[in-house]
Amino acid sequence: MARKPTTIDAYPATVTGEKRAALESLRKTIRAVVPDAEECISYAIPAFRFRGKVVAGFAATAKGCSYFPFSGSTLATLADALEGYERTKSSLHFDPAKGLPLALVRKLLKARIAEL
């Protein structure tokens, strides 16, 4: 059984192809939007901690990729902006070939940070 990554840098090695590229791009985007966030692993996925709280995370899934705001209300708050994306209460699913637009990632992070 493969070991779970213990650092955000180790995670990409566990993913291949366009999923890897999409997640690496998302990582760069999150770092650009919240440069003071600390990279970490939370619930076995790459995540970002800001002001002591985890505000974003991402992972490859069997069907594509997912973004996690680590909040039960962020995605509901932005429901109109998320039309066209599949989601659960706590995760936003996206096609790795398309990625997530910068403007949407900014909205997600702004909404999540406003909850702190």
FIKOL-646032 format. One record per residue (C-alpha): residue number from 1; x, y, z. Coordinates in steps of 0.02 Angstrom, whole numbers. Layout:
<r><resi>NUM</resi><east>X</east><north>Y</north><up>Z</up></r>
...
***
This chain:
<r><resi>1</resi><east>0</east><north>0</north><up>0</up></r>
<r><resi>2</resi><east>68</east><north>173</north><up>-47</up></r>
<r><resi>3</resi><east>106</east><north>291</north><up>94</up></r>
<r><resi>4</resi><east>0</east><north>446</north><up>110</up></r>
<r><resi>5</resi><east>94</east><north>607</north><up>74</up></r>
<r><resi>6</resi><east>149</east><north>702</north><up>228</up></r>
<r><resi>7</resi><east>188</east><north>865</north><up>137</up></r>
<r><resi>8</resi><east>100</east><north>963</north><up>2</up></r>
<r><resi>9</resi><east>256</east><north>942</north><up>-107</up></r>
<r><resi>10</resi><east>240</east><north>752</north><up>-100</up></r>
<r><resi>11</resi><east>58</east><north>748</north><up>-156</up></r>
<r><resi>12</resi><east>84</east><north>779</north><up>-344</up></r>
<r><resi>13</resi><east>189</east><north>621</north><up>-356</up></r>
<r><resi>14</resi><east>32</east><north>522</north><up>-311</up></r>
<r><resi>15</resi><east>-66</east><north>594</north><up>-459</up></r>
<r><resi>16</resi><east>-34</east><north>583</north><up>-646</up></r>
<r><resi>17</resi><east>-81</east><north>668</north><up>-809</up></r>
<r><resi>18</resi><east>-201</east><north>812</north><up>-822</up></r>
<r><resi>19</resi><east>-259</east><north>790</north><up>-642</up></r>
<r><resi>20</resi><east>-82</east><north>825</north><up>-584</up></r>
<r><resi>21</resi><east>-68</east><north>977</north><up>-697</up></r>
<r><resi>22</resi><east>-237</east><north>1044</north><up>-640</up></r>
<r><resi>23</resi><east>-194</east><north>1025</north><up>-455</up></r>
<r><resi>24</resi><east>-22</east><north>1104</north><up>-476</up></r>
<r><resi>25</resi><east>-104</east><north>1251</north><up>-564</up></r>
<r><resi>26</resi><east>-234</east><north>1267</north><up>-427</up></r>
<r><resi>27</resi><east>-96</east><north>1264</north><up>-295</up></r>
<r><resi>28</resi><east>-7</east><north>1408</north><up>-382</up></r>
<r><resi>29</resi><east>-171</east><north>1505</north><up>-394</up></r>
<r><resi>30</resi><east>-210</east><north>1483</north><up>-209</up></r>
<r><resi>31</resi><east>-34</east><north>1536</north><up>-163</up></r>
<r><resi>32</resi><east>-52</east><north>1692</north><up>-273</up></r>
<r><resi>33</resi><east>-221</east><north>1739</north><up>-198</up></r>
<r><resi>34</resi><east>-172</east><north>1707</north><up>-17</up></r>
<r><resi>35</resi><east>18</east><north>1722</north><up>-12</up></r>
<r><resi>36</resi><east>22</east><north>1722</north><up>179</up></r>
<r><resi>37</resi><east>-65</east><north>1552</north><up>189</up></r>
<r><resi>38</resi><east>36</east><north>1407</north><up>258</up></r>
<r><resi>39</resi><east>38</east><north>1247</north><up>155</up></r>
<r><resi>40</resi><east>-6</east><north>1090</north><up>252</up></r>
<r><resi>41</resi><east>-89</east><north>920</north><up>241</up></r>
<r><resi>42</resi><east>-262</east><north>909</north><up>319</up></r>
<r><resi>43</resi><east>-371</east><north>755</north><up>312</up></r>
<r><resi>44</resi><east>-234</east><north>676</north><up>201</up></r>
<r><resi>45</resi><east>-251</east><north>808</north><up>64</up></r>
<r><resi>46</resi><east>-150</east><north>963</north><up>18</up></r>
<r><resi>47</resi><east>-222</east><north>1114</north><up>107</up></r>
<r><resi>48</resi><east>-188</east><north>1295</north><up>154</up></r>
<r><resi>49</resi><east>-199</east><north>1367</north><up>329</up></r>
<r><resi>50</resi><east>-231</east><north>1553</north><up>355</up></r>
<r><resi>51</resi><east>-243</east><north>1637</north><up>525</up></r>
<r><resi>52</resi><east>-239</east><north>1465</north><up>605</up></r>
<r><resi>53</resi><east>-385</east><north>1394</north><up>505</up></r>
<r><resi>54</resi><east>-383</east><north>1284</north><up>350</up></r>
<r><resi>55</resi><east>-463</east><north>1385</north><up>210</up></r>
<r><resi>56</resi><east>-436</east><north>1279</north><up>54</up></r>
<r><resi>57</resi><east>-384</east><north>1108</north><up>-3</up></r>
<r><resi>58</resi><east>-383</east><north>1002</north><up>-159</up></r>
<r><resi>59</resi><east>-373</east><north>822</north><up>-214</up></r>
<r><resi>60</resi><east>-382</east><north>708</north><up>-365</up></r>
<r><resi>61</resi><east>-532</east><north>593</north><up>-367</up></r>
<r><resi>62</resi><east>-582</east><north>445</north><up>-473</up></r>
<r><resi>63</resi><east>-689</east><north>558</north><up>-585</up></r>
<r><resi>64</resi><east>-582</east><north>716</north><up>-587</up></r>
<r><resi>65</resi><east>-527</east><north>842</north><up>-457</up></r>
<r><resi>66</resi><east>-605</east><north>925</north><up>-307</up></r>
<r><resi>67</resi><east>-584</east><north>1088</north><up>-213</up></r>
<r><resi>68</resi><east>-623</east><north>1093</north><up>-27</up></r>
<r><resi>69</resi><east>-658</east><north>1257</north><up>65</up></r>
<r><resi>70</resi><east>-654</east><north>1168</north><up>234</up></r>
<r><resi>71</resi><east>-820</east><north>1248</north><up>276</up></r>
<r><resi>72</resi><east>-998</east><north>1187</north><up>270</up></r>
<r><resi>73</resi><east>-1064</east><north>1355</north><up>211</up></r>
<r><resi>74</resi><east>-942</east><north>1429</north><up>84</up></r>
<r><resi>75</resi><east>-1010</east><north>1333</north><up>-65</up></r>
<r><resi>76</resi><east>-1190</east><north>1372</north><up>-18</up></r>
<r><resi>77</resi><east>-1146</east><north>1556</north><up>-4</up></r>
<r><resi>78</resi><east>-1077</east><north>1554</north><up>-182</up></r>
<r><resi>79</resi><east>-1209</east><north>1439</north><up>-257</up></r>
<r><resi>80</resi><east>-1248</east><north>1559</north><up>-401</up></r>
<r><resi>81</resi><east>-1065</east><north>1571</north><up>-451</up></r>
<r><resi>82</resi><east>-1048</east><north>1381</north><up>-446</up></r>
<r><resi>83</resi><east>-1183</east><north>1340</north><up>-574</up></r>
<r><resi>84</resi><east>-1121</east><north>1208</north><up>-693</up></r>
<r><resi>85</resi><east>-1009</east><north>1125</north><up>-563</up></r>
<r><resi>86</resi><east>-1055</east><north>969</north><up>-467</up></r>
<r><resi>87</resi><east>-1036</east><north>991</north><up>-281</up></r>
<r><resi>88</resi><east>-1077</east><north>925</north><up>-111</up></r>
<r><resi>89</resi><east>-1096</east><north>1027</north><up>47</up></r>
<r><resi>90</resi><east>-908</east><north>1026</north><up>71</up></r>
<r><resi>91</resi><east>-828</east><north>996</north><up>-100</up></r>
<r><resi>92</resi><east>-829</east><north>1070</north><up>-274</up></r>
<r><resi>93</resi><east>-793</east><north>949</north><up>-415</up></r>
<r><resi>94</resi><east>-709</east><north>1006</north><up>-576</up></r>
<r><resi>95</resi><east>-644</east><north>936</north><up>-738</up></r>
<r><resi>96</resi><east>-454</east><north>934</north><up>-734</up></r>
<r><resi>97</resi><east>-447</east><north>978</north><up>-919</up></r>
<r><resi>98</resi><east>-535</east><north>1143</north><up>-880</up></r>
<r><resi>99</resi><east>-470</east><north>1179</north><up>-706</up></r>
<r><resi>100</resi><east>-548</east><north>1315</north><up>-598</up></r>
<r><resi>101</resi><east>-548</east><north>1495</north><up>-661</up></r>
<r><resi>102</resi><east>-441</east><north>1619</north><up>-562</up></r>
<r><resi>103</resi><east>-592</east><north>1730</north><up>-530</up></r>
<r><resi>104</resi><east>-689</east><north>1585</north><up>-454</up></r>
<r><resi>105</resi><east>-544</east><north>1533</north><up>-343</up></r>
<r><resi>106</resi><east>-531</east><north>1713</north><up>-282</up></r>
<r><resi>107</resi><east>-717</east><north>1714</north><up>-240</up></r>
<r><resi>108</resi><east>-703</east><north>1548</north><up>-149</up></r>
<r><resi>109</resi><east>-555</east><north>1605</north><up>-45</up></r>
<r><resi>110</resi><east>-630</east><north>1777</north><up>-9</up></r>
<r><resi>111</resi><east>-792</east><north>1698</north><up>51</up></r>
<r><resi>112</resi><east>-701</east><north>1570</north><up>159</up></r>
<r><resi>113</resi><east>-584</east><north>1698</north><up>237</up></r>
<r><resi>114</resi><east>-734</east><north>1810</north><up>276</up></r>
<r><resi>115</resi><east>-801</east><north>1667</north><up>384</up></r>
<r><resi>116</resi><east>-648</east><north>1669</north><up>498</up></r>
***
